[in-house]
Amino acid sequence: MEKGRELNEFERGQIIGLQIAGRTHGVISPDLNPIEHLWSELKRRRSKRSVHPKNLRELGEILQEEWRKIPYETYNKLIESMPHRIEACIKSQGLPTEY
């Protein structure tokens, strides 16, 4: 779920239903999914390139090349941030957090 985006009727209903069932943590939050942050990093890296892909094959090659360039420290920071992400999700009852 995007930060700052208002919940639609379906999402509100899902949260209410899960709250009634006593399960609210991480319901609709991508905060617990580090891959979302890696996709954002990949998108930033692709957009910084001076040469843009002309077709899907070139796009695939660029994405694979940029993916391999993401430093291991990035992965480690995401993994190490998980306890804080979990705590933030619990505090926000599954709604968006600062992550």
N, C-alpha and C positions, 0 to 999 in steps of 0.2 A: 504494500500500500504506500502510495506517495505521501510524503510529509505535507501537511497542510491541506490535503484533499479531504473534502467532506465525505462522510460515509453515505453510500446510497441506501435505499430502503432495504434491499436484500441483506447488505452487510450489517445494518443495524439490527435486523431481525435475527441474523445469525448470532450476533453478540448477545442479544437478550436471551435467546434460546440457550446458549451455552452458559450464561450467567445463572439462569434458572437451574440448569443441570449442575452448577457448581464448578464449571470448567471455563476459566477466562484467560488463562495465561498463554500468550502467543497466538491467540486465535486467528488474527488477520495480519499479523506483523511480519514483514520480511526481515525484521531486525535480527531474527534468529537464523537467518539464512545468509551466511557469509558470501555465497556465490553471487548474490545481488551486488555486493560491493566490488567483487572481481569483474563483473560485467561492466560496471560503471568505469572502473579503471581501464578496461579494454577499450571502451567507447572513447574515453579521453585520449588514449594513446593513438587510436585510429584517426581521430579528428585532428591531431597535431601533425600528421604526416603531410608533406607537401604534395605528394602524388596520391591522387584518389583513384579507387578501383573503377575500371570501366565495365566490369561484368562480375557475375557471382564467383567465378573461378578466382579472379584476382582478389576479390573481397575475402574469400576463404584463405588465400595465401597470406594476405596482410594480417588477418586476425590470428592465424596460427603463429606467424612470426612475432607479432606483438605479444601474444599470450606467453610465448617462450621467454620474452624479455622481462616479464613481471618478476621482480626480485623475490627470493624466498622470504625475505623479511616481511614483505606484504602479507604473505600467507600466514606467517607466524604471528604477526600483529592481530590479524583477524581471529585466529584461534585463541590467542591470549585474551582478547577482548570479550570472549563468550560469557564468562561469569558476570561481567558488567552488563552485557546485553540482556542476559536472563533476568538479572535483578531489575533492570529498567523496564522490561516487559511485564514483570510481575507488578511493579509499582504502577504502571500505566494500564493494568488490567487488559493487556493485549492490544491496546491502541498504539498509534505511532509514538516512537520515542525520538530522542536526539540522534539515534543511530540511523 
